[in-house]
Structures are given as C-alpha cells and as structure tokens.
Amino acid sequence: MGIFDFLLDANNYESRKVARDTSKCGIIVSTAYTSDEGFETALIDDSDVYPVERYGTEEQAEQGHKKWLEFAHDANGKQITMLEGIGGFAPAKVVTIVCK
C-alpha cells in the first residue's frame, strides 16, 4: 500500500460504508473500508474527523461500530485517542469530544 492510497476513497463512500449513525448528542459515527487503513471507525464532530479503531474484518467493523455508537451517545467531555494515520504523517493524539 502506498502513502496516498486514501485518495482512492474520494467520491465512493457509499460503496465502502459499513454503517453511519448520528448519536444522541450529535456525534457522527462512521465505519467504512479505507484503501490505506482497511476497516475503520471514526467519530465526527463540528471540528474534525477522529479515527478511533481499525479492524481486520467487516464483521469486526460492524461490532466496533455498535460499540463506538454507544460510546458517542454520551461522549460530551470524554477523551479519546485519535489513531495515527496517513502513513505516520498524522500522529496519534488525545482529543476531547464536544457534542453538538
């Protein structure tokens, strides 16, 4: 895999999507297959996209999505570790979730 494989994912989210839901507090939980990292769940707020977990299979991704959706229902003020991405150019970091 190349460092810019994520560019292959432009304009084809629906075909890669495992699940996408909005939590009670307005955080979007998106789980999809990505060309650079495989199956991945991300939390999305008004500020950014936070990749939080990666999986080896679609079944694991479905289970992980459910877990993160439950977390996101009451996520306001909770901290998460955003995963490293883009071949290490986007470092992992701790962020605080702010609900809408």
Secondary structure, 3 states (H helix, E strand, C coil): CCCCHHHHHCCCHHHHEEEEEECCCCCEEEEEEECCCEEEEEEECCCCEEEEEEECCHHHHHHHHHHHHHHHHCCCCCEEEECCEHHHCECCEEEECCCC
